[in-house]
Amino acid sequence: MSKWEMSLLRLSALLSGVLAVPQTAWAMHIMEGYLPGSACVLWGALCLPFVVGGVLAIRRTAARQPRGMLLLAMAGAFIFVISSLKIPSVTGSCSHMTGTGLAAILFGPLHATVLGLIVLLFQALLLAHGGLTTLGANTFSMAVAGPVVSWAVWQLCRKGGVNRKVSVFLAAFLGDLLTYCVTSLQLALAYPSPEGGVAASAVSFLGVFAPTQLPLAVIEGILTVLIIMGMESYAQPELREIGFIREGA
Amino acid sequence: MITGILTALALFSLLAGRIPFLPLALLSAAGGLVLALLSRHHSHGPVVIDQLAHRSALGQASTGWKALVCCLLLVMALNIRHPAAALLLGLMAAVFTILGAGVPLGEYLSLLSLPLSFLLLSGLALLWGYSTAPTGMLSVPFGGGFLTVAAEAQTRAALVTARSVGALSCLYLLALTTPLSRLVSLLRRLRMPEVLLQLMTLIYRYLFLLLELHRTMEDAAASRLGYAAFPQGVRTTGKVWGGLLFRSLHRTRQYFDAMESRCYDGRLEFLERPLPLRGRDLVWGLGLMLTGLALMVFSWR
């Protein structure tokens, strides 16, 4: 563990110590029945092009190499598992991560959208977390907006020659953060505050969830860095297979 | 503990000014206590719901019918315009799930407690607003202005929360009676893209393998004091998950070889016993839907 990693960990511990509210913090999804019908349809429609694009992209992958299908499925199962497990945080609270940033970095945003959609559906049915009516809204925040930002940040950092670990951290951290902001915005658009309108309501939703979501985003960033580092040292062939490491790199 | 306090706070601001202070305080405290007790031991992962679904007394009912009933009930729950009607719809679905499908009451309540605490937390954001004058049902001085709870915000928060509770128990009606594999085959009959269905089938099968593998790795790490302190905990978690991802990607090679030797050509075929629509399923489904419809129409007046 290098000095830089150590200081990163210290910083995160400090941050969560200050911010974490000791309570159950699920990676933020909108609960079943929380949005009016029109909003459900609207967000679902917005996701549609991304899902169709993702299905086409995966179909191409499957045609090129049948094993790619299995790798994707395994990654999907992995995302589901880590999003259903506790991650350590101070004072005995437990939080969960989204994992879609990781998928976007490894596979690209379109693949991540489809994986995210399936994971969200499974979360609704197997964990009662999220819901069927709010599937569209949750897909948009967690499986479209988050991965696109993660992927864009990751590409930008790579072009700019930023340190690998820093860029993985930034990609996962910003992706998670954006997911949370988009979710707050979705709630605010559905339920604008009587006095201040959408903006005031958005601030109030951001405020209520900030204590759990900010440290969560930091921890998600750190964990993603650790996972990618671990894989780079042990799983080179697999990473090459999914195209994460270029041949000869 | 904090869950309980927040719940009590949310209940208090939800009903403040509507009922006298003493019963209100008692009710809030009781609500907080119950939720704190219920959410104390929610160590249930995806395995619990999956097992309940496989064991359900309604397991042999037609999947398509169950999904249809549940989806229509969800639509009704979203369109109800009175909190009491939404709660009644939820109660009806819950009672039916517990008695009709044989889900143990304790399991059901503990499954419900987690989303409930999250719901009440979001309710706080709907309730409290910021204004320059102390108006509304409750107000607290804050940074030069006042944090207030307006009467219309209370009405809206009550409706949204009740609706959500109602919709949740309709979702449970489906989730606790139908194994996911059956829903995937229903989606296949609805002509969803084949790649999507394949991914879902594979993910569903791998998920429990990974959970098992993860538990072993976590136990091993914990027995070496891997989670003794917070920084260590984060580092161990990262390593365990990295190892998990590596092991799982590594395993796909074996799985693929096994599948290819059984003539896998990009299609997964499963034999399935068709589940015809039975008379009694028709009866309970129609009963639930008609009651839901009546509640919805009644709440519009």
Boltz contact constraints between the chains, C-beta under 6 A:
constraints:
  - contact:
      token1: [A, 9]
      token2: [B, 231]
      max_distance: 6.0
  - contact:
      token1: [A, 13]
      token2: [B, 230]
      max_distance: 6.0
  - contact:
      token1: [A, 13]
      token2: [B, 231]
      max_distance: 6.0
  - contact:
      token1: [A, 22]
      token2: [B, 2]
      max_distance: 6.0
  - contact:
      token1: [A, 23]
      token2: [B, 2]
      max_distance: 6.0
  - contact:
      token1: [A, 23]
      token2: [B, 3]
      max_distance: 6.0
  - contact:
      token1: [A, 31]
      token2: [B, 115]
      max_distance: 6.0
  - contact:
      token1: [A, 31]
      token2: [B, 119]
      max_distance: 6.0
  - contact:
      token1: [A, 31]
      token2: [B, 164]
      max_distance: 6.0
  - contact:
      token1: [A, 32]
      token2: [B, 167]
      max_distance: 6.0
  - contact:
      token1: [A, 32]
      token2: [B, 168]
      max_distance: 6.0
  - contact:
      token1: [A, 32]
      token2: [B, 171]
      max_distance: 6.0
  - contact:
      token1: [A, 33]
      token2: [B, 77]
      max_distance: 6.0
  - contact:
      token1: [A, 33]
      token2: [B, 163]
      max_distance: 6.0
  - contact:
      token1: [A, 33]
      token2: [B, 164]
      max_distance: 6.0
  - contact:
      token1: [A, 33]
      token2: [B, 167]
      max_distance: 6.0
  - contact:
      token1: [A, 34]
      token2: [B, 164]
      max_distance: 6.0
  - contact:
      token1: [A, 37]
      token2: [B, 78]
      max_distance: 6.0
  - contact:
      token1: [A, 55]
      token2: [B, 193]
      max_distance: 6.0
  - contact:
      token1: [A, 55]
      token2: [B, 195]
      max_distance: 6.0
  - contact:
      token1: [A, 55]
      token2: [B, 196]
      max_distance: 6.0
  - contact:
      token1: [A, 58]
      token2: [B, 195]
      max_distance: 6.0
  - contact:
      token1: [A, 59]
      token2: [B, 195]
      max_distance: 6.0
  - contact:
      token1: [A, 62]
      token2: [B, 195]
      max_distance: 6.0
  - contact:
      token1: [A, 66]
      token2: [B, 266]
      max_distance: 6.0
  - contact:
      token1: [A, 67]
      token2: [B, 256]
      max_distance: 6.0
  - contact:
      token1: [A, 70]
      token2: [B, 252]
      max_distance: 6.0
  - contact:
      token1: [A, 70]
      token2: [B, 255]
      max_distance: 6.0
  - contact:
      token1: [A, 70]
      token2: [B, 256]
      max_distance: 6.0
  - contact:
      token1: [A, 71]
      token2: [B, 252]
      max_distance: 6.0
  - contact:
      token1: [A, 73]
      token2: [B, 199]
      max_distance: 6.0
  - contact:
      token1: [A, 73]
      token2: [B, 202]
      max_distance: 6.0
  - contact:
      token1: [A, 73]
      token2: [B, 203]
      max_distance: 6.0
  - contact:
      token1: [A, 74]
      token2: [B, 206]
      max_distance: 6.0
  - contact:
      token1: [A, 74]
      token2: [B, 248]
      max_distance: 6.0
  - contact:
      token1: [A, 74]
      token2: [B, 249]
      max_distance: 6.0
  - contact:
      token1: [A, 74]
      token2: [B, 252]
      max_distance: 6.0
  - contact:
      token1: [A, 76]
      token2: [B, 203]
      max_distance: 6.0
  - contact:
      token1: [A, 77]
      token2: [B, 203]
      max_distance: 6.0
  - contact:
      token1: [A, 77]
      token2: [B, 206]
      max_distance: 6.0
  - contact:
      token1: [A, 77]
      token2: [B, 207]
      max_distance: 6.0
  - contact:
      token1: [A, 77]
      token2: [B, 210]
      max_distance: 6.0
  - contact:
      token1: [A, 78]
      token2: [B, 245]
      max_distance: 6.0
  - contact:
      token1: [A, 78]
      token2: [B, 248]
      max_distance: 6.0
  - contact:
      token1: [A, 80]
      token2: [B, 207]
      max_distance: 6.0
  - contact:
      token1: [A, 81]
      token2: [B, 210]
      max_distance: 6.0
  - contact:
      token1: [A, 81]
      token2: [B, 211]
      max_distance: 6.0
  - contact:
      token1: [A, 82]
      token2: [B, 241]
      max_distance: 6.0
  - contact:
      token1: [A, 84]
      token2: [B, 45]
      max_distance: 6.0
  - contact:
      token1: [A, 84]
      token2: [B, 46]
      max_distance: 6.0
  - contact:
      token1: [A, 87]
      token2: [B, 237]
      max_distance: 6.0
  - contact:
      token1: [A, 88]
      token2: [B, 233]
      max_distance: 6.0
  - contact:
      token1: [A, 88]
      token2: [B, 234]
      max_distance: 6.0
  - contact:
      token1: [A, 88]
      token2: [B, 237]
      max_distance: 6.0
  - contact:
      token1: [A, 90]
      token2: [B, 230]
      max_distance: 6.0
  - contact:
      token1: [A, 118]
      token2: [B, 199]
      max_distance: 6.0
  - contact:
      token1: [A, 118]
      token2: [B, 200]
      max_distance: 6.0
  - contact:
      token1: [A, 118]
      token2: [B, 203]
      max_distance: 6.0
  - contact:
      token1: [A, 125]
      token2: [B, 175]
      max_distance: 6.0
  - contact:
      token1: [A, 125]
      token2: [B, 180]
      max_distance: 6.0
  - contact:
      token1: [A, 126]
      token2: [B, 46]
      max_distance: 6.0
  - contact:
      token1: [A, 126]
      token2: [B, 49]
      max_distance: 6.0
  - contact:
      token1: [A, 127]
      token2: [B, 46]
      max_distance: 6.0
  - contact:
      token1: [A, 128]
      token2: [B, 111]
      max_distance: 6.0
  - contact:
      token1: [A, 131]
      token2: [B, 171]
      max_distance: 6.0
  - contact:
      token1: [A, 133]
      token2: [B, 74]
      max_distance: 6.0
  - contact:
      token1: [A, 191]
      token2: [B, 126]
      max_distance: 6.0
  - contact:
      token1: [A, 193]
      token2: [B, 129]
      max_distance: 6.0
  - contact:
      token1: [A, 194]
      token2: [B, 150]
      max_distance: 6.0
  - contact:
      token1: [A, 194]
      token2: [B, 152]
      max_distance: 6.0
  - contact:
      token1: [A, 195]
      token2: [B, 129]
      max_distance: 6.0
  - contact:
      token1: [A, 195]
      token2: [B, 131]
      max_distance: 6.0
  - contact:
      token1: [A, 204]
      token2: [B, 125]
      max_distance: 6.0
  - contact:
      token1: [A, 205]
      token2: [B, 125]
      max_distance: 6.0
  - contact:
      token1: [A, 208]
      token2: [B, 124]
      max_distance: 6.0
  - contact:
      token1: [A, 208]
      token2: [B, 125]
      max_distance: 6.0
  - contact:
      token1: [A, 223]
      token2: [B, 238]
      max_distance: 6.0
  - contact:
      token1: [A, 226]
      token2: [B, 238]
      max_distance: 6.0
  - contact:
      token1: [A, 227]
      token2: [B, 238]
      max_distance: 6.0
  - contact:
      token1: [A, 227]
      token2: [B, 241]
      max_distance: 6.0
  - contact:
      token1: [A, 227]
      token2: [B, 242]
      max_distance: 6.0
  - contact:
      token1: [A, 227]
      token2: [B, 245]
      max_distance: 6.0
  - contact:
      token1: [A, 230]
      token2: [B, 239]
      max_distance: 6.0
  - contact:
      token1: [A, 230]
      token2: [B, 242]
      max_distance: 6.0
  - contact:
      token1: [A, 231]
      token2: [B, 242]
      max_distance: 6.0
  - contact:
      token1: [A, 231]
      token2: [B, 246]
      max_distance: 6.0
  - contact:
      token1: [A, 234]
      token2: [B, 246]
      max_distance: 6.0
  - contact:
      token1: [A, 235]
      token2: [B, 246]
      max_distance: 6.0
  - contact:
      token1: [A, 238]
      token2: [B, 249]
      max_distance: 6.0
